[in-house]
Amino acid sequence: MTVAQGLERVLGHLAELVACDTRNPPRRITGSDPVFRYLGARLEVAGFDVALSDHGGGSVTLHARRGAPRLLWNFHLDTVPAPGEWSGPPLALRIAGERAIGRGACDVKGAAACALAAAEETAGPVALLFTSDEEGGLPRCVAAFLDQLKPGRCDGVIVAEPTGGRAITGHRGIATASGEFRGVAGHGSSPRALRDNALHAAVHWAEKAIALAETEESRAVGGLGGIRFNLGVLEGGEKPNMIAERARVRFGVRPRPGEDPQEWLARLTALAGKPERVAWTPSFVGPPLPAPGRSPELAESLAANLGIPLGDPVDFWTEASLFSAAGLPSVVFGPGDIAQAHAVEEWVALPALESALSVYRRAFSGVVQ
């Protein structure tokens, strides 16, 4: 098959995948959704044994195996919503020059389309895992798969994310949390508003958290500097003349490789001036890549065996760290640039799809396993 024919097949699959509404939230994906019917039918024709598991709450896995593979290739099918001004329907793939445009084209349906095309063109041993909850902040799919994975059945994992076609073996961990600050309601003219206003307390905490993050900017660990603190929500109160009785914050922190997200979460929440007046609730905690106690050397060897050039550590988090924490050497690899992920007019370059297709073809043919 020529390069042009291969790309045409990829784009055909990508158009079908983009057309499937897998936006998350609202986490309404089920095992009967068109995206799983499409993938399952295609893979069965290509000689795969397909197992579908619906874990509820929008978490669905499709595990496809052909032969006795030693590597697992992982793709999440859910996307973020598509707000903003698009030049066309976000769920209708469009080709403009050398760009394939559509929600999920870059993150990561483009990679999934390449893998599906390569699976149809080859006959070697392959294991594919498609999931539906990566973007929702509750990665139940990967956890359920790892719970059921038999010891010794897998030697490594390649997780699809837009990495510019390079193998990433290091990235930040992540921790998110919400906090509810409590004050004492009253009239805004009272001098005690300075000490009893819940919004004031939340703002003072935020100032300290931001200052701490700023002091960390000059310190690098594992090739990445700073801790990437982000205050995403700050709200509360009723009126300007009322002392705010309640205030709520939501924040995220992304420590450097090798650092414990839980420790950073504890360090940041401890900055509250009156800890008895705030209740903290952790939302999601994910380890860095490689996970604590795991060496990157096996993952780097895996990338070299696949012929994928190594890239530098990245700021974004991926589910590769969950596989790494389970003891599986894990590499992040896929077409596209992270700058296009989640963006309005999301796109992936056609040459990037062609390059990824060649990697999948080589791996799925049995040349490397």
N, C-alpha and C positions, 0 to 999 in steps of 0.2 A: 504494500500500500504506500502511495506517495505521501510526501509531507502535506500537500494540499488536501488529499483525501482524508488523511488522519485528522487534520484540523476541522474539516467539514463534519466529520463524525462527532468530534468533541463539541462543536458548536450546536449540533443537533441535540445532543444530550443536555448541554447547558441550557438551551432554550426550554426544554421540558422541565428541568429542575428549577429554573428561575420562575417559571409559570406556576409552580406549586407554592401555595402560600404557607410558608413555615416561619412567619414572623413570631418572635418570642421576646417580650410578651406579645400576645396574651396567654401563651402556654396552652393552646388548645389542640396541640398535635396528638394524634392517636395512631395506632397501628394500621387503621384502615385508610389513612390519608393517601392521596394520589402519589406522593413522592415515594412511599414505600412500595406501593403496587408497581410503579414504573421500574424501580431498581430491582425489586424481586423478580419480576418477569424477565428482565434483560439478563440478569445474572444466572437464572436457572437455565436459560437457553445457552449460556456460555459455559455450562457444565458445573455450576456451583451448587452446593447444598446450602440452602438459605433457611435461617432460623430467625423468626421475628418475636420480640418480647416487648409487651406493653407494660411498663411499670407504673402507669397511672400518672396523673398530674402533668401530662405533656412530655414525659420521658419514655422514649421508645428506642429500642436498638434493633438493628438488622445486622446479623452476623452471617457472612457468606464465606464458605471455605471450598477450595478446590485442591484436591491432593493432600499432601502432608507438609504444609509450609512451616517455616520456622519464624517468620516475621509477620507482624500484624500492621496493617495500614488503616489508620483511623481518620474519619471525616465527620464533622458535625454538619447536619443539614439545616438546622435552625438559623435564622438570621435576626438581626435587629429590625425594628419597625422602619418605615420609609417616609418620614416626614420631610418637609421642605419642598422647594420648587424643582421638580424634575421636568426635563424636556419631553418626556413620554411616560407611559405607564411603567412604574418601577418593576412590575412583575412580567413585563414583556421584553425579552432580550432584544437589544438593538446593536447593530454593528456600525460604528462610525470611524472610518479610517482603520486604524489598527487597534481599536478598542472595542471590547465586548462590554456593553453597559446593561446593568440590571441589578436589583437587590440580591446580594449573595454571590454575584459573579466573581468577586475577589475573595470573599470570606464566607464559605470556602467551596461554593458549588462549582467553581471553575476547576479546582483540584479534583473534586468528585467526578466531574464529567470526563476529565483526562483519564482517571483511573478506570472508569467504566469502559471507555473506548479501548484502553490498553487490555483490559480483561477480555474483551470480545475478540481482540486480534491475536491473543496468545493462548497457550495451552498449559503453561507451567503451574506449579503449586502457588496458591495465593490465599491469603486470609484478609478479609475486609470487614471493618466494623463501622457502621453508620449510626450516628446518634442524633438526638433531637433536643438536647437541653443545655448545650454549652453556653449559649448566650443568656440563659435565665438565671445564672448565679447559683444553681443547685444541680451540680453534675451527678445526678443519680445514675445515669446510664453507664458511665465508666465504672462507678463503684459497684454496680450490679454485675457488670461483666467480670471485673476482677474477683469478685466473691465466688464466681462460678468457674473461673479459669483453673484448669488442672495443672498441678505443678509440672514443670519441665516441658510444657506444650508450646511455649513461646520464648524466643531468644532475644527479642527486641521489638520496639514499636516505632513507627514513623507517623507522627501526628501532622495532619494537614493544616497549615495556617499560611498566610501570605508572607513569605520570607525572601522574596526576590530570587527564588531558585537556589538558595543556599541552605546548608544544614546548620541549624541552630542547636547547640547543646547546652546553652546557659541562658536563663532569664530570671526575672524578679519573681519573688513570691507575692502574695496578695492577702490582705485582710480588710474586711469591711465591717462596719458596726454602726449602730444608731444609739443616740443618747437622749434621754428625756430629763431636762432640767426643771426643777420645781422651785417656785417662788412663793411669796405670800401676797395674795391679791390686796389691792387697796387703791386709794386715789393717787393719781400721778403727781400731785402737789406735795406729797409727803417726802421728807428727807430720807426716809428709809427705802425709797425707790432705788437708790444707788446700791443697796446691799440685798434687797429682797426681790428684785426684778429677775425673773428667770431668763429673760432675753439678755440682760446684762451679763449674767453668769455665763451663758453660752458664748457670748461675744468674747469675754475675757479668756475663756478656755480656748476658743479658736485662735485668738491672738498668740497665745503661748504655743499652740500646736504649729502654727505657721512659722513662728520664730525658730522653733526647734528644727523644722524641716529646712529652713534657710541655712542654719548652721551646719547641716549635714551635706550641703551641696558640694563642698570642696573635698569631701572624703569619698574615695572610690573603693569598692570591693568587688572582686570578680569581674573587673572591666567596666563596671557601671558606677556612676557617681550619684549621690543624693538618694532620698528615700521615696520620692514621688508621692507626696501627701496631697490629697484633694478633698476639700470640703464641698460636698455635693448638695446638701440641703441645710438651710438654717431658717426656721420659721417658728412663729408663736405669737402670743399676745392677742389683744382684741382691739384696743383703741389707744391713741396717744395719751389720753388722760387716765389710763388704767395701768396699774403695775401688773406686768405680765406674770400670771401664775404658772404658765407652762411654756416651755420652749423645746424644740426638737432639732437635733442635728443628725446628719448622716455623712459619714466620711469613709474614705478608703486610703490605705497606705500600701505602697509597693516597695518592700525592702530590697536590698541588693542580694545577688546570689550568695548563698552560704549563710544568710541571716534568717532568724526565726521570725515569721510574721506575728506569731502570738506574743513574742516579747515586745515587738514594736507596738502592738495593739495595747498591751498593758502599760507601756511607757507613755503613750499618748493619752490614754484615758486617765492616768494618774495626775495629769496636769490640772484637772478640775479643782477650783479653789475650795469648794465645800463638797467633798465627796458624798456626804450624807444627803445632799440635795440633788443628786443626779443618779440615774439608773442606766447602765450601759448594757446593750444587747448585741453581742457579736452576730454578724449575718453570714459571712463566708470567709473561710480561711483556706488558702491553698499554698502548698510549699513552693519554694523556688525550684529551678531546674539547674543542675541535678538536685534531687531531694537530699536533705541532710544525711550524711553518712554514705552517700553514693558518689562514685568517681565518674568524671566525664569521659574517661579514657575509653571505656567500652562503647559509649555512644559515638565517640569520634571515630573509632575503628569501624563501627557499623556504617557511618556516613562514607568513609573511605572505600569500603567494600562495595557500596552502591554507586560509587563514582560521583558523589555530590560534594562540591567544594564547601569547606567550612565557612561560616559567617561569624560575625562578632555577637556577643551576648545582646539580648534585646530587652527593651523596657516592658513590653506587654507580657501578660501571663497566658499560659496555655495548659491544657489538660495533660500535656506530656509529663508534667511534674507529678501527676497522680500515678501514672504508670511507673515513673522512676521511683516513687515512694514504695511501690509494690515490688521493687527489685528488678525491674525490666529496663535495660538500657534504652533510652528514649531520645529521638531526634525530631525536631520540628522542621518541616520542609513543605514548600508549596509555591505555586506561581503567584505573582502579584506583589503589591507593595502595601504594607500595613497602613500607609497614609490614605489609601483608597477604601479601606475597610470602614464600614459604618457611615460613610460619607454620602451626601446627596450626589446623584449621578455616579454611583459606585461602578468601577470598571476594572477590567483586567486586560492586559495587553495580549494581542494574539500571538506574538513571538514567545511570550512567557508561557502560554498554553502549549505551544509546540515543543518548547524545551522540556516542560514537565512531562508531556506525553512520552518523550523519548526515554526519560528516566523510568517511568512506569512500565513501558514496553520492555526495557532491558531487564528490569527486576521480575516482571511477571512471566517472562519467557523461561525463567529458570536459570538464566546465566549467572545471577547472583541470588543467594538466599541465605 
